[in-house]
Amino acid sequence: MAQARTRLALRRAEKPATKAGQVRALWPDIEAALAVGQTIKSICKWLEEDAGITLGVTSLTPYISRIRRREKANRFPEAPTAQFVRSEAEST
């Protein structure tokens, strides 16, 4: 069991195989850059220079949207929808 934990810990440090995984891994840094006013175009350039991730603005934008939607969904679980039923007395 200890060997498995050690191997998994080493693999967590590896670069994710997919671009989506790579963007998710760097999301805290991307989010911080956006928060201080950096453009998505600049971030794309930095991702290519520093992380070897080649993405255009039109590719990075959907990744950002999906991550934000997922975070929002996890923060605010959907409340059950209330169903309003009118009584017969109200309808007449």
MODELLER restraints for C-alpha pairs under 7 A, 6 or more apart:
rsr = mdl.restraints
at = mdl.atoms
rsr.add(forms.Gaussian(group=physical.xy_distance, feature=features.Distance(at['CA:15:A'], at['CA:22:A']), mean=6.79, stdev=0.5))
rsr.add(forms.Gaussian(group=physical.xy_distance, feature=features.Distance(at['CA:16:A'], at['CA:22:A']), mean=5.35, stdev=0.5))
rsr.add(forms.Gaussian(group=physical.xy_distance, feature=features.Distance(at['CA:20:A'], at['CA:63:A']), mean=6.66, stdev=0.5))
rsr.add(forms.Gaussian(group=physical.xy_distance, feature=features.Distance(at['CA:40:A'], at['CA:57:A']), mean=6.24, stdev=0.5))
rsr.add(forms.Gaussian(group=physical.xy_distance, feature=features.Distance(at['CA:41:A'], at['CA:57:A']), mean=5.78, stdev=0.5))
rsr.add(forms.Gaussian(group=physical.xy_distance, feature=features.Distance(at['CA:44:A'], at['CA:55:A']), mean=5.98, stdev=0.5))
rsr.add(forms.Gaussian(group=physical.xy_distance, feature=features.Distance(at['CA:44:A'], at['CA:56:A']), mean=6.31, stdev=0.5))
rsr.add(forms.Gaussian(group=physical.xy_distance, feature=features.Distance(at['CA:44:A'], at['CA:57:A']), mean=6.60, stdev=0.5))
rsr.add(forms.Gaussian(group=physical.xy_distance, feature=features.Distance(at['CA:47:A'], at['CA:53:A']), mean=5.34, stdev=0.5))
rsr.add(forms.Gaussian(group=physical.xy_distance, feature=features.Distance(at['CA:47:A'], at['CA:54:A']), mean=6.97, stdev=0.5))
rsr.add(forms.Gaussian(group=physical.xy_distance, feature=features.Distance(at['CA:48:A'], at['CA:54:A']), mean=4.98, stdev=0.5))
